């Protein structure tokens, strides 16, 4: 992996040209010259731009240029954003944009971790006050050994695909898909990754020093923090702190929010006569109130061990489970945990319904999809309903990863599967509720999953030497906490994992305890789910398609399709089924009506059946000639000609035949034996050999 600066993107705040094998990723980090006024958040945007020329491809469609980001690009942008966001100084509110562009792809050298490292280096050499650097690696588990940044071949054999990012001091972000890996192995893999991360982070630090000495790295700009007047803090605290302390202790979410809003309103009304004509001071009062709520929540949990809803630190909210919630869908379930409720619907489709992927990776399609929707009413808000955002795509992908290892292979279950999770109510951990809902919907649909999967979100509140790990966090604990650690898996092990933190890192001790507590919570949730539906249903929904799969010789594909697709269209019109034929001769017939599927199956088998030399057939005489009779041994279908052969007059009987009509007539059904192919490629049949083996009569 090599870094270069000073040759490209010289007007950006920081620019890096990174090469890793033959993968090339450029990263550009730029900040606005002034803070954005009137905001209470850090305006950071991260973009991951895929250029299909990097893989020697021309984009599909009519426009022939890259359009909206692919799902992979969106997920990679999130991978960059999540580890760097906690490392900007508090109070820095200049707009920061990090753009990474993939310019060349070597499939054995991943673009996502290349982009993380390039973005970190670009920020490190820029004038932007970034408290990094960070670095990222992927860990695979191949033949029982951990592998850093596995190749394509190694990744195909790996039991996990773990992405880890961190500083030289601590891990700050984790994302993983795994095939039932134990918590101990997962923790060891994270620590293994961090050892490599330290080396890359230290290299980037040294790189900045060299670049700065060469005049290619910039002085860091200073953050001007607006200090809140202490006397104003004291005034607001005297009036509102005790009231907020009482309001935050209200256990029910909506009632708590109403109580907190009431205190806010009372505080504004109290100070308005004095500061109402000074908007900046009123804005400061609002910020002070938010800081008080933040402090109170954290103190209650770490010191008093009281959670906002009154639960113990490791207690799971009440769970209810319902399956077969919708009458006409293929599978459905409603999973409710506290005030988080998700309905997941499973739809079974034909092989041709799989998603086609137009991107830089080797994957061209996928047959299992999970889509996650988070409408505003789920949190009691009103806002425009738009296309899925990064959060929806990220949560959907996490739930998808959690179930993929448990989905049966195409040979066993030849369906395309689409799961849609509708968040109907949310108070934290809706993505993990989606995992639970997906498992239930799949079992309700009769999909023979290998094992049920459940998910749980863990939280962390850390105050100096004191910390508390929370099971099944709710919205307020996520908002005011230091960690969101989502873990999904079976009773046997972890299948997906995602961790984001707001502090500068977490220790091995905290990670180990969080994984242990997550396993206990996951087992509790699985028990609740399996009490309602213990295994996949034996039969598919009557509304789901039945798929018949079989194989024909690849040379016969053209016969089934016919000129211009005429033959296959005729079969579809006649039976009402859906037919997919793969290049290797695999045929998939999808039909809601089982009889229609069997009819289509019979038609295709008749069309592709070969006459076996030495085999005896009951055929129909279709033409009588002076020299013999033509017999159809495999009947034609849909008006198409069947397979016929010639019974020469000498083969019509064991005795000499003077005239063909003395033995057979057109329309007769007779036994014949296939005896060979003549020089003209014509099938030769024998009646006398057939009747000789069957008896004269």
JOCOR-V620267 format. One line per field, one symbol per residue. burial: + if it has 16 or more other C-alpha atoms within 10 Angstrom, else -. A space follows every 10 residues. Layout:
burial->???
This chain:
burial->--++++--+- -+++++++++ --++++++++ +---+----- -+++-+++++ ++-++---+- -----+---+ -+++++++++ ++++++++-- -+++++++++ ++++++++++ ++++++++++ ++++++++++ ++++++++++ ++---+++++ +--++--+++ ++++++++++ ++++++++++ +++--+--++ ++++-+++-+ +++++-+++- +----+++-- ---------- -----++--+ +-+++-++++ --+--++-++ --++--++-- +--------- ++-++--++- -+++-+++++ ++---++++- --++-++--- +++++---++ ++++++++++ ++++++++++ ++++---+++ ------++++ ++++++-++- ---------- ++++++++++ +++++++--- ---+++++++ ++++++++++ ++++++++++ +++++++++- ++++++++++ ++----++++ ++++++++-+ ++++++++++ +-++++++++ ++-+++---- ++-++-+++- +++-++--+- ----+++--+ +--++++++- -+---++--+ +-----+++- +---+++++- +-----++++ +++--+++-+ +-++-+++-- +----++-++ ++-+---+++ +++++----- --++++++++ +++------+ ---+----++ ++++++---- --++++++++ +------
